[in-house]
Amino acid sequence: MPDPVRAAFLSALPKNPPDGFSRLYFGSEFCFWRFPAASQILQARAWAQSAGWGFTLVTPVVGEDERLRLDTLLRVVVPELARGDEVVISDWGVLPSLRQRRDDLEIVLGRTLSGQKRGPRIVDLDLSDEQTDYFRQGSWYSRSAVDFLVEQGIRRVELDNLLQGLAALPEPLCGSLHTPYAMVTSSRNCPFRPANTRGSCPAPCGELFTLQAGDTDSLLYQDGNTQFLRNEQLPEHPTELGIDRLVHHLQEPC
């Protein structure tokens, strides 16, 4: 099997594309207020095209007010996307507006919807083989779940690189594995965003700090409304797990 292709998740675009990558991930997974403007998205897509890269727009988790605002932005962006471009959804509420505008659009299921078992304490549990396999899976491993995704026209799912390892995805799904930051938990209540703030957010996002719990050796990284762990160890044979793409976060996750 060929090695997985490599994608770069960037929020700030360098003048020269980094070597070894063939796709740009651009947008925001967890926070609507960090999602770029339409003009920035189109500039990023043009940057990817000039580099000869594919383009993947990543959309965030949304509430109803945010969904309506995102829908307004997507009216501008979605018609400009071409064959081979993708949109990652981190919230099922975004899917109808995308399908309404483009029934040919390549939709990818974001890692916020993967249903993976994420806590770092799992690696310290005394588990049977059956229990270990369970903790390596997520929401899309049963045949009924796979059939549902296929009915929705979705075959690619984004995954976190779990400390306890990963189970192989069932066919016909394929996976994109994010590295080195694996999501642990996320909240709509950001500790940095002042209450009743509207419009752009003054919070100091992108400034990671670490958290240490007494019952695990794993550090947690807080960035905005989301906590991550850092796992540099990739699976030895990712393609055997159905993973044909590695998504490298070259900057802080967003």
Secondary structure, 3 states (H helix, E strand, C coil): CCCCEEEEECCCCCCCCCCCCCEEEEECCCCHHHCCCHHHHHHHHHHHHHHCCEEEEECCCCCHHHHHHHHHHHHHHHHHCCCCCEEEECCHHHHHHHHHHCCCCEEEECHHHCCCCCCHHHHHCCCCHHHHHHHCCCCCCCHHHHHHHHHCCCCEEEEECCCCCCCCCCCCCEEEEEECEEEEEECCCCCCCCCCCCCCCCCCCCCCEEEECCCCCCEEEEECCEEEEECCCCCCCHHHHCEEEEEEECCCCC
